[in-house]
Amino acid sequence: MPDRYALVVARFYEELAERLVSGATGVFEEAGAELEVHDVPGAFELPLAASYCAGSGRYAGVACLGAVIRGETDHYDYVCGEAARGIARVGLDTGVPCAFGVLTVDNMEQALARSGGGNRHSGEEAARAVLRMAELRRELLR
């Protein structure tokens, strides 16, 4: 039976979310993995949703996807920092690999470039990272 993975997706920037999901889904499908997608409002909610998924025992790993675009206030710094810290903490606390596929950019142009419109695709990269970490976990637990 193939491993099952969770995608936790911040939907605040819907177009970017769809691009990230598309890239990640392709990587998981290529690997033959089962995938379930769970939506949350924004990047700040990603760590809690990742915690729910990791704690459920249903998933070999969790890829967190979303975008935070810098604005005119400090909000960007808080959301980016807490999302990154929280997602890392879930992985460390549970042992379930959690990947950070959150775009943290200055503008929409950068976000589009990092979600399949340039040389990088953060959705694909997060999927590859969580697949590799789950594989490493299995190897070391044998």
C-alpha positions, 0 to 999 in steps of 0.5 A, spaced: 500 500 500 502 506 498 504 511 503 499 517 504 501 524 505 497 531 507 497 537 503 495 543 507 494 549 503 493 556 505 488 559 500 489 566 502 492 567 495 487 562 491 491 563 484 498 561 488 495 556 492 492 552 486 499 553 482 503 550 488 498 544 489 498 543 482 506 542 482 506 538 489 500 533 486 504 532 480 510 530 484 506 526 489 503 522 483 509 521 480 512 517 486 505 513 487 503 516 493 496 517 496 494 524 497 489 528 501 488 536 501 486 540 507 485 547 506 486 553 511 484 560 510 492 563 511 499 561 512 498 563 520 493 557 520 498 552 517 502 549 523 495 548 527 493 544 521 499 540 520 499 538 527 492 535 526 495 531 520 501 529 523 497 527 530 492 523 526 497 518 524 494 517 517 500 520 514 507 519 512 508 526 511 505 533 511 507 538 505 505 545 507 503 550 502 501 558 501 504 565 500 505 571 504 506 577 500 510 583 503 505 589 505 506 596 508 506 593 515 509 588 520 504 583 519 508 579 513 514 578 518 510 575 524 506 571 519 512 568 516 516 567 522 510 564 526 508 559 520 516 557 519 517 556 526 510 552 527 511 548 521 518 546 524 516 545 531 510 540 528 515 536 525 520 536 531 515 534 536 511 529 532 517 526 528 512 526 522 516 530 516 513 537 515 515 541 509 515 548 508 512 550 501 510 557 503 512 563 498 515 569 502 516 574 497 515 582 496 510 582 490 506 578 486 511 577 480 516 574 485 510 569 487 508 567 480 516 566 479 516 561 485 510 557 483 512 555 476 513 561 472 520 561 473 526 556 474 523 554 481 516 551 484 516 551 491 510 546 491 514 541 487 520 542 492 516 541 498 513 535 495 520 532 494 522 534 501 517 531 505 518 525 500 525 524 502 524 525 509 519 520 510 524 515 506 529 517 511 525 516 517 523 509 514 530 507 513 532 509 520 526 506 523 528 499 520 
